[in-house]
Amino acid sequence: MRRANLFVISLLVALPAAAEIYQWRDAQGRVHYSDTPPAGENATTLRPAAPPAVQPDAVEQAGKDVSAATEVDRTATEAARPKTLAERELEFRQRRAAAAEARAKAEQERQRSTERQRDCEQARNQLTALESGQRLARFNRDGEREVLDDAGRVDELARTQKFVESACR
């Protein structure tokens, strides 16, 4: 009997702990606290009511049908439970791999950009040399040096201009 009384008393003591607590000032400026909001007063909620505790085993113990609703409850409980060390480690490794991939992609893009700028600069320099009228020579397939004549200069000038237009956007 004594245990039952102690159990009932502990339940009664625990009930107010889950209630909302309101704070307000009266006309004289005194601060009041209550578990019910005052009528006609602007009260501030200090602590919202705690959601009722749900035990997932209670549904199975009651012998109810474990259906889609229970599956949703299990999914919600799994999402709410703290992650294990292995799960956190896996997420960390995935984030680190994604960051490394992004860095590598950015480095490749930077190298491509640098290469395009270098090619553009070389093509512009060659175009300037072609337009200046100075004598230009290049090596043929046999490795012999051959001087460009006027027709070769015009062809090379047109080819270089097209390359500058495409490489220097």
N, C-alpha and C positions, 0 to 999 in steps of 0.2 A: 504494500500500500504506500509505503514511504517513497519507493522508487517511482511509482506512478505520479505521485504528487510533485516530486522533483522534476519529472519529465514535463508535466503540464506547466509548471512554473517557468521552466526554461523556454518552452515554446511561447508563452505569453511575453516573456522578456524580449525575445528575438523579434516579435512582430513589429514594434515601433522602429527597429533598426532598418527595415525595408521601406518605411514610409517617407514621403516627401517632407522637407522642412522648409517653411516659409519665413521670411524676415520682412518686417515693415516698421515704419515710424508712425506714432500716433500724433495727434494735434499738439501735444506738449513737447514733442521731439524725442520721446523715449523709444528705444528699440524693443520690439517684441518678436518672439519666436514662437512658432506653432506648427502643428502637423496639418492644420486646415487653413486655407487662405481666408483672410478676414473679408467681411462683406463691405464693399465700398472703398476699400483701401488698395493701393498699388503695392502688391507684395512681390518680393524677389524670391525665386526658388533657389535655395542654397544647395540642396542635394536632391537630385531626381530619384524617384523610386527605383529600386533595383529590380531588374526583370526576374520573374520567378525562375527558380532553378528547375531544369528539365533533366530527368534521368532517362537516358535512352533505354535502359533495361526495364523500366516500368511498363512499357508497351508490351514487351515480350512476356513479362511476368503476368500481366493481366490476361494473356491468352488471346490478344487481339490479332487480327490478320496483319501480317507484315507485308505491306503492299508498296505502291509507288510513294505514298506519303512518308512511310518509314524510310524509304531509300533517300528521299529528299532530306529528311532529318539527319540521316547518317552522313550524307554529303556535307550538310551544313556543319555538323559536329567535326568532321574531318578538316574542313576549311578553317574552323575556329581553333582547333588544337594547335599548340606550338609545334614548330618544325623541329625535326630531329637533327642531330649534328650531321648525319650523312646527307640529309636533304639540303641543309644550309651549305655544306661543302660543295655539293653538286651545283647548286645555284651560283655559288661563288666562281667555280671553275667555268661555268657557262658564260657568266658575265666577263670573266677575264679573257676567255677565248674570243668573245665578240669584240671586246676592246682591242685585242691584238689584231684581229682581222680588219677592224676599222683603221687602225694605225697603218697596217700594211697597205691598205687601199689608198689611204691619204698619201703615203710615201710614193706609191706608184704614180699617182696623179701628179704629184710634185715633180717627179723625174720626167714624166711626159711633158709637162709644162716647160721645164728647163730645156729639154731637148728641142721642143718646138721653137722656143725663143732663140736658141743657138742656131738652128737651121734657118730661121727667118733672118737673123743677123747676117749669116754667111751669104744667103741669096741676095739680100739687099746690097751687100758689098760687091758681089759679082755683077749685079745689075748696074751699079755705079761705075764699075770698071768697064763694062761693055758700052755704056753710054758716053764715057769720057773720050773714046776714040783712040786710046792707046793700043799698041800692038799686043795681041793676046795669042798665046800658044797653048796647045794641049797635047797630050800624048795619045798616039793612036794605038791600035791593038797590038802592033808589033813592038811598042815601047819607044817608038821614034817620036821626036818632037815635031809637031806640025803647026804652022802659023795659020790663024784664021783669016780667010779672005773676007771680002765684003758680004758675000752671000752666006757664008758660015757665021759671020757676026750677026746678021739679021735673024737667022734661024735660032742662034743661041740666045739672042736678046728676047725673042718671042717666047721661047721655052722658059727662060728665067723669069720673065714677067708673069707667066701663068703660075709658076711655082711660088712666087712671092705673093700673088693674090690668094692662093690656096693655103699657104703655110702661115701667113701673117694676118690672120683674121682677128 
